[in-house]
Amino acid sequence: MTAAQRDANVLRWLGAYTASVTGDVTYFLALTWAATRTAGPAQAGAVLAAGAVPRALLMLGGGVVADRFGARRVVVVSDLVRCAVILTAAAFIWLAGAQLWLLYVLAVVFGTVDALFMPAVGALPTQLTGPDQLARVQGMRSLSIRFSNAVGPMAGALVLAAGGAAGAFGASGLLFCGSLVLLIAVRVRPVPDAPAGPGLTTARQDFRAGLRYLRENTSCRMSRTSRASRTSCSRRQPSAASVSGPVSRAAAGPRGRPRTG
């Protein structure tokens, strides 16, 4: 098997992931700056909270969606929505200036879509390479996070200084577009369908199983909550995105629901 660092498919995913995390950092910098300039620090905190709440509440459901419809499909669609939303907001701000209501809407929509993106992107590595390369892929992913968290603020600050909030949102949207192009080129391994049988479950049952698992496992619940709440400061910790996707599978055990990849 090709080593992860020489696998073109893994490198495309890594490039998409790096562009996405850098876009996240730029987006949060632009959102905070625009909200502070428009309505002051208190409203900036409220805007960030408005985006964090749906992300924290819906992330478990995002894991169920990724499990049902395939991680790659969910990642591509959510990245497309993020790209469209951010570029639309950038155009509006460029034409009419930053409005507080727009920043609230943007934060809520972005947080909701992020709740779908995070579990799906966390599930992709297992579909890109073999088990013997997973540790290496996760190491590359950690390096990507650290690179983006180091470069993103500097790049975002330069764009803010040159083009204001509209320019920073536009740069973030372009990074998401680049991520989208690379993700479309990524090819995942097909997930074999499990034979239908008495273990067949619905999405609602999966979601309830995930909630039961979180209630019964305090450490998992606290980890999910704290990481979801601090995503605006440090994006995509290596295991954060993978908490909610597999959680319902761990709780429900083996079942016969066919999957789509």
FENHU-V508375 format. One line per field, one symbol per residue. ss: DSSP state (H for helix, E for strand, - for the rest). psi: psi as a letter, one per 40 degrees, with the letter a starting at -180 (. if undefined). A space follows every 10 residues. Layout:
ss=???
psi=???
//
This chain:
ss=---HHH-HHH HHHHHHHHHH HHHHHHHHHH HHHHHHHHH- HHHHHHHHHH HHHHHHHHHH HHHHHHHHH- HHHHHHHHHH HHHHHHHHHH HHHHHH---H HHHHHHHHHH HHHHHHHHHH HHHHHHH--- HHHHHHHHHH HHHHHHHHHH HHHHHHHHHH HHHHHHHHHH HHHHHHHHHH HHHHH----- ---------- --HHHHHHHH HHHHHH-HHH HHHHHHHHH- ---------- HHHHHHHHHH HH-------- -
psi=ihideehddd dddddddddd dddddddddd ddddddddei dddddddddd dddddddedd ddddddddeh dddddddddd dddddddddd dddddeihhd dddddddddd dddddddddd ddeddeedii deeddddddd dddddddddd dddddddddd ddeadddddd dddddddddd ddddehhihi hhhihiaeeh iidddddddd dddddegddd ddddddddde dedhifided dedddedddd ddaiifhiih .
//
